[in-house]
Amino acid sequence: MFSFITITVLTVVVAYIGYHLYKESVMASYEKYTKTVLENAYTITTDYSFGDLISARDMTPEYEEMRERLNRIKENSDISYLYAVYFEDIDDIHSLTYAINTKTSEELANGGLYTYLGTTCEEGSFEDETLYALQDAVKSRRQESSVLDGYSEEYGHMLNGYKVIFDSEGNPAGLLCVEIDIKNDISKETNKYLRTIAIVVTLFAVVITGIYIAIIEYFLIYPITSITNAANDFVTKIDDYPAMGESAKKLEQKNIRARNEVGELYTSVSKMETAMAKQLHDIMQYAENTLKMKDGLMILMADMVEVRDSDTGEHIQKTAAYVKIILEGLARKGYYTDILTPKYIEDVVKSAPLHDIGKIKISDVILNKPGKLTSDEFETMKTHTTLGRAIIDKASQDIEDDGFLLEARNMAASHHERWDGKGYPEGLQGEAIPLSARIMAVADVFDALTSPRVYKPALPFSKSVQIIEEGKGTQFDPKCVEVFIEALPEVEEILIRLNPGYEPDKDENDFKS
């Protein structure tokens, strides 16, 4: 197929170039012929001082004698039209007027009529491009003959030869024009050329391609197909190490012994598959260990904060579980579809435990104070958001992360921002707050409400839910609250499981905000 396509493309290129060279040669011959006829006719008009007749708008007795001689020029040549024209107003291309025309005896016998000096050319007889060319020749007093390659729907492909007629004082009076219809002649010659090329090249291509295919089939296609099938089988089992090993053994059993590049290819592919199977197994094991280590380090960092915060309890596990519930609820409802990809959801759930990482830099005196914080202490406590962001930024400086640390940073920095813009540290509002942080805000506040702290007992489940609902559209993203409320059975199940001592129906009026 490659050989056939190559030959075909080369044939088309050669034929295309040859066609255009041939066409240019034919066109050059026609242009030369057009100028020759035009010069012969121009000599006749000079003998009769035709320029003076046009300038005087006068048809002397010699006018018809001149026409007869021009008629013979047309009769004995292959031209389609021979005529003379002039501009009544040189600045108006549509003021073109006939000075004389010619007819063959056959045209006259079929009812053809002469056109006389002063007959206005019919509108549409000439393309504007042609009229501008004629006007330019007159204005520039061009001496030499010129040829214009023209085309129109009415007359087809024509060669228009023209030469300015001057009067005895050297002023341009009009133009002598010759037209040759070359459409049929060029089409006939080029089609004949193309047919000949097509037949010869097709036969050549068929013979060469047949021989080439037979040789390739025997020496290349069969062994390469065997190698390819074995390689494809290997690739389809890329996630199954035992199956990959079996596939590599199957290829080895083909035992291709070609003493050429194909044999070398077989040996190389066979060795490569065996090595890849082992290497991929090692890589997968390494990647799995790395992922476990990353998750373990994340949990370890979060645990370091939890150990220092005596009131946190199972805070990181519960908030991560609530975050997952909200993420799945938003995806199920079709909210934020441009953000909630499976990868994004996985990154947010895994990085959720790091949302309070900044507390590791907050003094134990403030972090575990049993009473209400002073204004200064509260301002210090608020810095855990910016401190958390700084910690994660520093950790990610030399890591090419694809989303995990970015969402950890977003949650650490912005989980205390409010939907109405009254939160901290930056006072972000609405969807300017990262989605992961808006989700964590609901999960974090709900866990704070339902968990005991050194300065308060846990609130009842119903009261905590009521507070979350009251914050909808002010403190929290309404959509996050909506899906959270819809999943209350799952929320309560997590709360009871991770807070064994929690009493859902307990009434509490002593909550310290």
Residue pairs with C-beta under 8 A, 6 or more apart in sequence:
3 208
3 209
3 212
3 213
4 205
4 209
7 201
7 204
7 205
7 208
7 209
8 205
11 197
11 201
11 205
14 197
15 194
15 197
15 198
15 201
18 193
18 197
19 190
19 193
19 194
22 189
22 190
22 193
23 186
23 190
26 182
26 185
26 186
26 189
26 190
27 149
27 159
27 182
27 186
30 159
30 180
30 182
30 185
31 147
31 159
31 161
33 78
33 180
34 79
34 147
34 159
34 161
34 178
34 180
35 145
35 147
35 161
37 73
37 77
37 79
37 82
37 161
37 178
38 145
38 161
38 162
38 163
38 176
38 178
39 145
39 163
40 73
41 70
41 73
41 82
41 176
41 178
42 145
42 163
42 165
42 176
44 66
44 69
44 70
44 73
45 51
45 66
45 70
45 84
45 165
45 176
47 66
48 62
48 63
48 65
48 66
49 167
49 168
50 66
50 84
50 99
50 100
50 165
50 173
50 174
50 176
51 165
51 166
51 167
51 168
51 171
51 173
51 174
52 167
52 168
52 173
53 59
53 60
53 63
53 99
53 117
54 84
54 86
54 99
54 117
54 165
54 167
54 173
54 174
55 167
55 171
55 173
57 117
57 118
58 117
59 116
59 117
63 100
63 117
66 100
67 100
67 102
67 114
70 82
70 100
70 102
71 102
71 103
71 104
71 105
73 82
73 102
74 82
74 102
74 103
74 104
75 104
75 105
78 180
79 178
79 179
79 180
80 158
80 179
80 180
80 181
81 101
81 102
81 177
81 178
81 179
82 101
82 102
82 177
82 178
82 179
83 98
83 99
83 100
83 101
83 102
83 115
83 176
83 177
84 98
84 99
84 100
84 101
84 165
84 174
84 175
84 176
84 177
85 96
85 97
85 98
85 99
85 121
85 134
85 174
85 175
85 177
86 96
86 97
86 99
86 165
86 173
86 174
86 175
87 93
87 95
87 96
87 97
87 134
87 135
87 138
87 174
88 95
88 96
88 97
89 95
90 135
90 138
90 139
93 128
93 131
93 132
93 134
93 135
94 123
94 131
96 120
96 121
96 125
96 126
96 131
96 134
97 118
97 119
97 120
97 121
98 115
98 116
98 117
98 118
98 119
98 120
98 121
99 117
99 165
99 174
100 115
100 116
100 117
101 114
101 115
103 112
103 113
103 114
104 112
124 154
126 134
127 150
127 152
129 148
129 150
130 148
130 150
130 160
133 146
133 148
133 162
134 162
134 175
134 177
136 142
137 146
137 162
137 164
137 175
138 164
138 172
138 174
138 175
141 164
141 166
141 172
142 163
142 164
143 164
144 163
145 161
145 162
145 163
146 161
146 162
146 163
147 159
147 160
147 161
147 162
148 159
148 160
148 161
148 162
149 159
149 160
150 157
150 158
150 159
150 160
151 157
151 158
152 158
155 179
155 181
156 181
156 183
157 181
157 182
157 183
157 186
158 179
158 180
158 181
158 182
158 183
159 179
159 180
159 182
160 177
160 178
160 179
161 177
161 178
161 179
161 180
162 175
162 176
162 177
162 178
163 175
163 176
164 172
164 174
164 175
165 172
165 173
165 174
165 175
165 176
166 172
166 173
167 173
219 258
219 260
219 262
220 262
223 256
223 258
223 262
223 263
223 266
224 262
224 265
226 254
226 256
227 251
227 254
227 256
227 262
227 265
227 266
227 269
230 247
230 250
230 251
230 254
230 269
230 273
231 251
231 269
231 273
233 247
233 250
234 244
234 247
234 248
234 251
234 273
234 276
234 277
237 243
237 244
237 246
237 247
238 244
238 280
241 277
241 280
241 281
241 284
244 273
244 276
244 277
244 280
244 281
245 274
245 277
247 273
247 277
248 270
248 273
248 274
248 277
251 269
251 270
251 273
252 270
252 274
254 266
256 262
256 263
256 266
257 263
258 266
294 404
295 350
298 350
298 351
298 353
298 354
298 408
299 316
299 353
301 353
301 354
301 357
301 360
302 316
302 353
302 354
302 356
302 357
303 316
304 360
305 312
305 356
305 357
305 359
305 360
306 312
306 313
306 315
306 316
308 359
308 360
308 364
308 367
308 368
309 315
309 356
309 359
309 367
309 368
310 368
310 454
311 368
311 451
311 452
311 453
311 454
312 356
312 451
313 451
313 452
313 499
314 498
314 499
315 356
315 447
315 451
316 352
316 353
316 356
317 353
317 498
318 443
318 447
318 451
318 494
318 495
318 498
318 499
319 352
319 353
319 355
319 440
319 443
319 444
319 447
320 349
320 352
320 353
320 443
321 494
321 498
322 442
322 443
322 446
322 447
322 484
322 491
322 494
323 348
323 349
323 352
323 436
323 439
323 440
323 443
324 345
324 349
325 483
325 484
325 487
325 490
325 491
325 494
326 439
326 442
326 443
326 480
326 483
326 484
326 487
327 340
327 345
327 348
327 349
327 439
328 345
329 482
329 483
329 484
329 486
329 487
330 336
330 340
330 439
330 479
330 480
330 483
331 337
331 340
331 345
332 483
333 479
333 482
333 483
335 479
335 483
336 435
336 479
339 435
340 435
343 402
343 403
344 403
344 407
347 403
347 404
347 406
347 407
348 407
348 411
348 436
348 439
350 404
351 404
351 405
351 407
351 408
351 411
351 436
352 411
352 440
352 443
354 388
354 392
354 408
354 411
354 412
355 388
355 408
355 411
355 412
355 415
355 440
355 444
356 384
356 388
356 412
357 388
357 391
357 392
357 408
357 412
358 383
358 384
358 385
358 386
358 387
358 388
358 389
358 390
358 391
358 412
359 367
359 384
359 387
359 388
360 387
360 391
361 383
361 384
361 387
361 391
362 380
362 381
362 383
362 384
362 387
363 380
366 373
366 377
366 380
366 381
367 381
368 454
369 377
369 454
369 455
370 454
370 455
371 455
372 455
372 512
373 381
382 416
382 424
382 425
383 425
385 412
385 413
385 414
385 415
385 416
385 424
385 425
386 413
386 425
388 409
388 412
388 413
389 409
389 412
389 413
391 412
392 405
392 408
392 409
392 412
393 409
395 405
396 405
396 406
396 409
399 405
407 434
407 436
410 434
410 436
410 437
411 434
411 436
411 437
411 440
413 425
413 437
414 426
414 428
414 433
414 434
414 437
415 437
415 440
415 441
415 444
416 423
416 424
416 425
416 441
417 423
417 424
417 425
417 426
417 427
417 428
417 429
417 433
417 437
417 438
417 441
418 429
418 441
418 474
418 475
418 476
419 429
419 430
419 433
419 438
419 473
419 474
419 475
419 476
419 477
419 478
420 429
420 473
420 474
420 475
421 427
421 428
421 429
421 430
423 433
423 475
433 441
433 477
435 477
438 476
438 477
438 480
439 477
439 480
441 475
441 476
441 477
441 480
442 468
442 476
442 477
442 480
442 481
442 484
445 467
445 468
445 471
445 475
445 476
446 464
446 465
446 468
446 484
446 491
449 458
449 459
449 463
449 464
449 467
449 468
449 511
450 458
450 459
450 461
450 464
450 495
450 499
450 502
451 458
451 499
452 458
455 512
456 510
456 511
456 512
457 508
457 510
458 499
458 502
458 506
458 508
459 467
459 508
459 511
460 503
460 504
460 505
460 506
460 507
460 508
461 492
461 495
461 504
461 505
462 504
462 505
463 507
463 508
463 511
465 485
465 488
468 476
468 481
468 484
468 485
469 481
469 485
471 481
472 478
472 481
472 482
484 491
492 504
495 502
495 504
496 502
496 504
